[in-house]
Amino acid sequence: MKKILFLSAFLVVASFANGQILKKVTDKVKNKVESKSDNKVDGTTNKNPGDATNGNSDAKKEEATNSVSNQQSPASIKSYSKYDFVPGEKIIVFEDFMQDAIGDLPSKWNTNASGETVTIEGKPGHWFKMTNKGVFMPDFIDTLPDDFTLELDLLADAPVHSWGFNIVLAQLNKRDDPADWPQSDNYFNLNLLPGTDGQGSSGYEQKKSGNYIAAPTAQIRSFADITRPVHISMWRQKERIRIYLNEDKTWDVPKAISQQAKLNSFILFIQLTDNWNFYISNLRLAVGAPDTRKKILEQNKWVTHGILFDVNSATIKPESYGTLKEMASVLKENPDLKVKIVGHTDADGNDASNLELSKKRAASVKAMLAKEFGIDESRMETDGKGESEPIDKNDNPAGKANNRRVEFIKI
């Protein structure tokens, strides 16, 4: 059955490549969001909350909001106890669509389908709503190095087996025609199929130096209810790729990418039926292996962007578990080591509020290391610098994301 689904995916892509010309749309998308009683999707008015840590501004005007019902309680950090994902050290891409006006197709994306920038009730920031079958590719990702981490948040109106979401890492011959990715000599295609039966499924397929490799499949639980965002994490180390869906390591493929491959494109290929829609946000591409032990023991400081917090809050997100576990392991292996935990924010928002928030976040990290990992609190001090010590520019999303960080300093 899954082979048939993948075959149909290829046929759909081929039809797009032959029948449509890829277009970049920068004017306002005309299609409106229709109310669906089953999915509680409607248009309302909601002021986008200010966020001193994710680039939102307190002065944002009221914007149209698309509401996706989300009554589920968030996952606890304990459920991530086997999560070992640690993001790269330097963020080179951060896309939260905040630069795009509500109702517009994101200006830095190419597609042969359609979509628009929206807000979602109860969720911070902007989201890219994808409304038709087709391919979506960001202009700003034109190289995928041998070692990188890639993350994004994904949700949809309703989980049904009649559509799928594909993440393609490819070496395109012509980047102006991403719909032609199946003809590339090298690609890795992750396929996600939600389901209403309590489980979804996932598969992947490869093309290495022109040779196609059939896709295995596995059942997954992360997409049993896709109305709650799923955090997708991908970790490439040369030929190897690890893939996490929320707390689960779904795939670990040692020979996923050809050694000769020069990946230059990140593509989203979606298959939709009826009027269901996908939404993505918080796309992060980072490079650099996080060598925690060397940095803290030899260079006396480790800087991480892997400890994430709720908006305007010191509450640690559960996907931070891998990074916290990494630091806790170093502390356990070196019982004489003491550290100062320092929080930092970007420059958005009020200076005093950012300073207070950074101190609270550092304190939360200390409390989490003590409670969940058994680290003696006497070995940890905390401080916060707010926005006063940037390590990157504050005039673009990636720079702001780099400035939002936690530092561990040897004392």
Summary of the structure (lengths in Angstrom):
residues: 411
radius of gyration: 21.2
end to end distance: 57.9
largest distance: 66.0
contacts: 1372
relative contact order: 0.17
helix: 20%
strand: 35%
